[in-house]
Amino acid sequence: MPVAHDYAFQRWVERAYARQERPLDFRAQTVVEWRTWRARLREKIETLAGMVPPPPSCDLAPTVVERTELADDGLIREKVVYQSEPDVWVPAWLLRPRDPPAVRLPAVLALHGHGGRWGKGQVAGVAEEHPVVREHIVSYNYDYGRQFARRGYVVLCPDARVFGERAIGRWSPEDPVRGYDPCDRAGNQAALLGFSLLALTVWDDRRGIDYLQSRPDVDPARIGVAGLSLGGTRTTFVSALDDRLQATVISGYLNTFKVYALDQGLCGGQFVPGLLRWAELPDVTALIAPRPLLIEAGIQDDGFPIAASRAAHRTLARAYRLLGVEDQLWRDEFDAGHRWSGRLAYEFMDRYLKG
């Protein structure tokens, strides 16, 4: 009988995952062990991502290039452009109350996901930008940035690299469908140069925190972050690496790399090369502890299966229990697919940024 050979690369992937010990998995039993683990995993992520040393420092040089009054919502919407590294410019929508009180306000960094390469307008609720943006706002409950602003927050909604206005010239949302994923193309280019595309985007998001803290109407000690899908990826990593964020809402993302990425596939904008040899996604997310964290998970979300989300959540629960703050880990499971829930998100942010 001839020997049956299995030629599938996926089998190699499964074996490689199974035999790796991942030395920076969350295993801490004491607060002292947690501090050591946290410092080591953060350093490893930054190193693998090509962010050691970090990009050169530069002035934000923020400029307001557009201003609109949203009378029905009592808001002002401004398009702001700021510099994240020398000659790298980030366009963002800034939403703020039209008639703010005479005190500094809490702020939210609201991060968009894929959305067919449409970027910040979906989260900021700029439905007039394009019919697709309007459709996404309805189908994904996507305008959570505008919803936070209606509740009295200053909200910043920046474009990720190769999305929205930052896709113009190469991968514009209105271009014909291409035979490749622009995230993969850009991710490969960044990796060839020694960087993770995700890390570059997260660097831009951290500079967004710098911008919010520089504003006279924002309380620099009360800034949160929220995002759906790729926005959840960005939210996870920016909050894991930056302690200035005091409350975090991750929607449609908490899972395991094994289930959502290796078993199904992911784009080139959502990973740090080599990270899975050191830690799993729940371990990265546990870096957010002990700060308040809400996880939104759709029971019918096929891209981020609910069983793996529940398993990942158990790692978070161990971290928050170890640190004595179990009440600051929230979870919203809702009977729908890949979308923003919002059922607990606004109460959550109010509790920790306004309370």
Rosetta blueprint (number, residue, H / E / L):
1 M L
2 P L
3 V L
4 A L
5 H L
6 D L
7 Y L
8 A L
9 F H
10 Q H
11 R H
12 W H
13 V H
14 E H
15 R H
16 A H
17 Y H
18 A H
19 R H
20 Q L
21 E L
22 R L
23 P L
24 L L
25 D L
26 F L
27 R L
28 A L
29 Q L
30 T L
31 V H
32 V H
33 E H
34 W H
35 R H
36 T H
37 W H
38 R H
39 A H
40 R H
41 L H
42 R H
43 E H
44 K H
45 I H
46 E H
47 T H
48 L H
49 A L
50 G L
51 M L
52 V L
53 P L
54 P L
55 P L
56 P L
57 S L
58 C L
59 D L
60 L L
61 A L
62 P L
63 T E
64 V E
65 V E
66 E E
67 R E
68 T E
69 E E
70 L E
71 A H
72 D H
73 D H
74 G L
75 L E
76 I E
77 R E
78 E E
79 K E
80 V E
81 V E
82 Y E
83 Q E
84 S E
85 E E
86 P L
87 D L
88 V E
89 W E
90 V E
91 P E
92 A E
93 W E
94 L E
95 L E
96 R E
97 P E
98 R L
99 D L
100 P L
101 P L
102 A L
103 V L
104 R L
105 L E
106 P E
107 A E
108 V E
109 L E
110 A E
111 L E
112 H L
113 G L
114 H L
115 G H
116 G H
117 R H
118 W L
119 G L
120 K H
121 G H
122 Q H
123 V H
124 A H
125 G L
126 V L
127 A H
128 E H
129 E H
130 H L
131 P H
132 V H
133 V H
134 R H
135 E H
136 H H
137 I H
138 V H
139 S H
140 Y L
141 N L
142 Y L
143 D L
144 Y H
145 G H
146 R H
147 Q H
148 F H
149 A H
150 R H
151 R L
152 G L
153 Y L
154 V E
155 V E
156 L E
157 C E
158 P E
159 D L
160 A L
161 R L
162 V L
163 F L
164 G H
165 E H
166 R H
167 A H
168 I L
169 G L
170 R L
171 W L
172 S L
173 P L
174 E L
175 D L
176 P L
177 V L
178 R L
179 G L
180 Y L
181 D L
182 P H
183 C H
184 D H
185 R H
186 A H
187 G H
188 N H
189 Q H
190 A H
191 A H
192 L H
193 L L
194 G L
195 F L
196 S L
197 L H
198 L H
199 A H
200 L H
201 T H
202 V H
203 W H
204 D H
205 D H
206 R H
207 R H
208 G H
209 I H
210 D H
211 Y H
212 L H
213 Q H
214 S H
215 R L
216 P L
217 D L
218 V E
219 D E
220 P E
221 A E
222 R E
223 I E
224 G E
225 V E
226 A E
227 G E
228 L E
229 S L
230 L H
231 G H
232 G H
233 T H
234 R H
235 T H
236 T H
237 F H
238 V H
239 S H
240 A H
241 L H
242 D L
243 D L
244 R L
245 L L
246 Q L
247 A E
248 T E
249 V E
250 I E
251 S E
252 G L
253 Y L
254 L L
255 N L
256 T L
257 F H
258 K H
259 V H
260 Y H
261 A H
262 L H
263 D L
264 Q L
265 G L
266 L L
267 C L
268 G L
269 G L
270 Q L
271 F L
272 V L
273 P L
274 G L
275 L H
276 L H
277 R H
278 W L
279 A L
280 E L
281 L H
282 P H
283 D H
284 V H
285 T H
286 A H
287 L L
288 I L
289 A L
290 P L
291 R L
292 P L
293 L E
294 L E
295 I E
296 E E
297 A E
298 G E
299 I L
300 Q L
301 D L
302 D L
303 G L
304 F L
305 P L
306 I H
307 A H
308 A H
309 S H
310 R H
311 A H
312 A H
313 H H
314 R H
315 T H
316 L H
317 A H
318 R H
319 A H
320 Y H
321 R H
322 L H
323 L L
324 G L
325 V L
326 E H
327 D H
328 Q H
329 L E
330 W E
331 R E
332 D E
333 E E
334 F E
335 D L
336 A L
337 G L
338 H L
339 R L
340 W L
341 S L
342 G L
343 R L
344 L L
345 A H
346 Y H
347 E H
348 F H
349 M H
350 D H
351 R H
352 Y H
353 L H
354 K H
355 G L
